[in-house]
Amino acid sequence: MKRNRRDFLKTTGLAGMALATGPVWSMEGQRIQLDNRQALMENLIGGYGSWANSLHLEGLPRLSFRNRQFTDLDAWKQQALEKVKDRLGIPDLGPTPQVTVHRTYSYDGLQVEEVSWQLPYGNPTKAVVLKPLGATGKLPAILGLHCHGGNKYFGLRKITRTSDNPHELMVAHQDHYYEGTAWANEIAKRGYVVLVADAFTFASRRVMLSDVPERQRHGLTDENPEDPKNIEAYNTWAGNHEHVMAKSLFCAGTTWPGVFLAEDRAALDVLCSRQDVDTSKIGCAGLSGGGLRTVMTGGLDPRISCAVCVGFMSTWTDFLLHKSFTHTWMAYVPILPQELDFPEILGLRAPNPTLVLNDIDDALYTMPEMERADNILAEVFDKAGASDKYRCSYYPGPHKFDKAMQQEAFDWFDKWLK
């Protein structure tokens, strides 16, 4: 059972309570005693936190649409988009890549295509395309964005299922985060073409151990990669390697979100080039790392008609003071907090339909800052004259995209793309 945060506070008589105390609420409305008051008074960088937050985050960022001087939505978007693109350092990947179809078959009531394409760097990107068996004509489409989950050996397999014998770790992964479903399959069954590709540094796009200096491998190799013990060892190594990749990307004049965006745009190019896709009806969605990628692709690519961000919506203040240690290096864009708060990146897509799904007990964020991000987006869409195009819902439980949340997401897509 979902709850709208504003309605929840109103119906329980708690509206007006100081959310800085950080109550977290269960489905029954009972307070979970977590002593968040102290947690929110403290911060990750001690005595420097208040000073750092005061630099740019206590007032409105320079390019926030909430500033009074911005009255024209299109003019603001043009200025803000140019600045965000500059800050991201998005690499140019060239034209739509040539797609190789490796295998086509049916499974789970769907037509499945296993495809790949070669970008200017790295190993070929593997992807899966799903659509209902027997579907004809042009269909609305979804760019499915897989999660991070501390598991960089896997990518597209996290949200798809193409055989009755998936890897045991993917069964556990889908049980944990998706209530046992392959959500890309489920939305495809509703009448969509769904494309899911491995993201930068995941699965087919992962950093191969054989390609890094021996002193960095810690005795690991790429041999027998599907063995669960080897996968666990690789994921530990890859997690520890993230700061190296992030620093190297900064040195190259780009950012991790910029590379994500470039590669997801290439996947979107592939999706839009298909003859069975209605390019006027394209959506994107993802949980966690997929939610981060939804913020970037949904916020910056106008081809995305409808976006659903799951489990990745808060503020720069939340990351700065409380939660950066729970997040990957993939989330950060130097200097950008001076110009836009984090939710305002997704707000760049206003007035197009946008749904945010949060988990009330999500340990990756604080409830006050999730609610503040919600309020920021609501204000942006209201000022854009599109209050009906934005919704944020809160669900009980930890970080996840369960069946109830999937139902709301899929209904949202049906509403705006069909």
C-alpha positions, -999 to +999 in steps of 0.1 A: +000+000+000+015+033-011+012+066+008+015+101-006+038+118+020+017+150+022-016+131+026+000+108+051+011+137+074-024+153+070-044+122+078-023+112+108-024+147+123+013+151+120+013+179+095+036+207+107+059+185+127+095+194+123+108+168+098+143+176+109+138+151+137+138+125+109+108+102+117+105+072+094+071+057+091+059+022+086+028+013+066+007+014+098+019+049+106+040+040+136+072+057+143+103+036+140+127+046+168+159+053+149+171+084+167+174+103+134+175+136+153+211+130+163+220+115+129+208+146+111+225+170+135+258+152+128+273+149+093+298+130+074+325+157+074+321+168+110+328+205+118+331+213+081+296+202+071+277+234+079+303+255+061+303+233+030+265+232+029+264+270+033+286+276+002+258+269-024+231+246-009+213+267+016+198+291-009+184+286-044+210+275-070+217+300-097+199+283-125+170+269-104+136+275-122+123+284-088+142+317-089+118+346-096+138+359-126+130+327-146+095+332-161+098+315-195+101+277-193+117+272-227+142+300-222+152+286-188+155+251-201+178+262-229+201+280-205+201+253-178+205+224-203+235+241-218+251+245-184+244+209-173+258+194-205+289+215-200+293+203-164+288+166-174+315+167-201+294+143-222+317+124-246+307+123-283+301+087-293+293+095-330+262+083-350+239+055-341+260+024-338+255-006-361+235-033-344+244-070-346+215-094-340+229-126-324+198-146-317+160-143-319+136-166-300+105-166-279+102-169-241+077-160-215+052-148-241+077-125-256+099-122-287+135-119-275+164-104-295+199-107-282+219-079-298+251-059-295+268-028-308+304-015-308+311+020-293+343+038-300+359+023-269+357-009-248+341-043-255+308-045-275+277-035-256+253-064-251+216-057-250+182-075-250+151-064-269+117-077-256+082-073-271+050-093-271+049-123-294+029-116-325+029-078-320+026-058-352+030-022-362+047+005-342+046+001-304+055+025-276+089+017-261+107+017-229+145+021-223+150-002-192+179+009-170+193-017-147+204-010-112+239-010-096+233-031-065+270-035-058+271-061-086+290-050-116+296-084-131+259-084-141+240-058-161+209-064-182+203-098-165+193-079-134+159-068-148+153-094-176+147-131-177+152-150-210+153-186-199+141-210-173+176-213-159+188-178-149+220-175-129+214-183-092+227-149-082+202-132-105+174-152-090+185-139-056+189-103-069+154-102-084+140-117-052+157-090-031+150-059-052+121-067-075+099-091-055+110-120-077+101-103-110+120-094-141+103-061-145+115-055-181+096-086-191+065-075-173+062-041-189+070-056-223+039-079-219+017-048-217+025-040-253+059-023-253+092-027-271+117-028-242+155-024-247+178-032-218+216-027-224+246-032-201+257+001-187+292+015-186+315-007-163+288-034-159+287-069-175+298-068-211+310-032-204+329-041-172+365-034-167+383-066-176+410-077-151+434-086-179+433-050-191+446-034-158+481-036-143+489-068-125+496-049-093+459-038-093+444-073-098+452-087-064+457-121-079+423-122-096+418-132-133+389-133-158+389-171-158+357-190-150+337-158-147+302-173-140+314-190-108+296-173-079+328-171-059+347-155-087+318-131-093+318-121-056+356-115-058+352-094-090+324-073-075+345-065-045+374-056-067+352-035-090+337-016-061+371-007-048+381+003-083+353+029-086+373+058-071+401+050-096+377+052-126+360+083-113+393+102-108+405+090-142+373+103-159+377+136-141+412+138-155+399+131-190+375+161-187+344+140-183+323+126-155+307+092-148+271+106-152+283+121-185+295+087-198+263+071-185+243+096-204+263+092-236+260+054-236+223+055-226+217+079-255+234+054-278+210+027-266+182+052-271+194+058-307+193+021-313+158+018-298+145+048-319+160+034-351+138+003-349+109+000-374+086-014-347+090+016-323+068+047-322+094+073-315+068+098-302+061+074-273+093+065-255+097+060-217+126+052-194+128+038-159+151+022-134+158+016-098+188+029-078+216+033-103+189+029-130+171+058-112+202+079-114+204+072-151+167+081-154+175+114-138+202+121-164+186+106-195+151+116-186+162+151-177+184+158-207+171+138-237+138+152-251+130+119-268+120+106-234+083+113-233+077+097-199+101+090-171+099+069-139+127+074-113+128+047-086+149+048-055+172+076-064+158+110-055+171+133-028+192+165-026+228+174-028+226+184+008+216+148+017+246+134-002+269+161+013+260+158+049+245+124+054+246+098+026+275+101+002+290+070+019+260+049+008+264+059-028+286+050-058+311+074-073+288+074-103+265+101-090+286+132-087+290+162-110+316+188-099+303+224-097+268+216-108+253+220-073+260+258-077+235+259-105+209+232-099+199+210-070+199+173-078+161+169-084+162+199-107+182+178-132+151+156-136+130+188-135+146+198-168+121+175-185+091+196-173+063+197-185+067+160-196+052+132-174+074+123-145+069+098-117+092+094-087+088+063-064+105+064-030+108+038-003+101+051+032+127+030+049+154+035+022+187+036+040+203+054+011+186+087+019+170+107+047+133+112+047+134+150+052+156+153+021+136+129+000+106+150+009+124+182+001+134+168-033+097+160-039+087+195-030+113+210-053+101+189-083+064+197-074+073+234-074+091+232-107+062+214-124+037+237-108+056+268-121+057+251-155+019+247-155+022+209-154+012+199-119-008+170-133+024+156-150+043+151-118+037+126-090+058+112-062+047+082-041+062+067-010+061+029-002+068+010+030+100-009+032+137-006+022+154+001-011+135-018-038+111-017-068+085-042-057+053-054-075+031-026-060+056+000-072+059-017-106+021-016-109+021+022-104+050+027-128+034+006-155+000+023-151+018+057-154+034+046-187+001+033-200-015+066-191+009+088-210+023+065-237-009+047-249 
